[in-house]
């Protein structure tokens, strides 16, 4: 809910017709709100997650880099006990009152967020091309040849193991 509020706040600042990209400063939940409420997704490269560990989102003109950053502001949570407890992890998930949390978010709305203009260094967040694609000599799958003589999976970087019989 908070992510949706934040995305809406920033989106309203972008002039109609301007192509925009998004930077999320966390992997937690906020990218989901972006992908639901905008055409920006991780898949099309218009959403970039730069995990700074902050609950913040930036929408910006993809050509000029001018945009707006919105974050959930802990200085504005004094009157919102359940939001504060959730956001700052002062209660375990089991101890939280989900209904009360949703009601506080609904009542607080934009008042718990801060928005300010920013200029994105577009060179830092431009989607890079995969470059040339080749066929891995070890597994037979397509991969970016810039990764080396075999794909990253065959270099041992996959987060899983496959049975030998399934490798061909």
Steps between C-alpha positions, in 0.01 A plus 500: 500500500773746592688415182193579293465837670866576436483403132188713453666801664800484269297410189285812539815713470599356161340695213258309280671347197848491657669161481623413847706240676503400865766430759400314818741522790388168651415149385221479760143545370547839332599356159171309503302826533699652212435201274127499579441876465734598215624348173846477661613145574825326576447298182479796261784680679298811587511403870839477661551383859803658663487343844602780733281353774270804502127491437507754219405525133612738225305564180695698241495618140700232321664753266568796728547321833271747679265338745355464846594285797246391762577324825315386809621758753559366853485859634133508401394183683456629855121486488489172308605232750423195287668640188806588709510154658471331159746728321768499769439132584417578862254209503529154355267413213292294744464795741385743230134587462451482122155658503620790712809542281292518181259745662786725616655494151161588350452789746859625484526481122760735358564675831759236598701541180745764382544596134781706350644563153815316393723470197593142414842436354357303211836341419482325838165334432489442125413145402806339352475278193579133544728527199573202280321175580668163463428138580666358811727209412426334834118514526390601150293800614523855362691752715681838473849420368646785707452267801788280387564177310197332663183642659495621862293197602768264373760715675334395828297816562153341481321489838406134446642165387359291218522123476764394248235329283314834451803701387465403133 
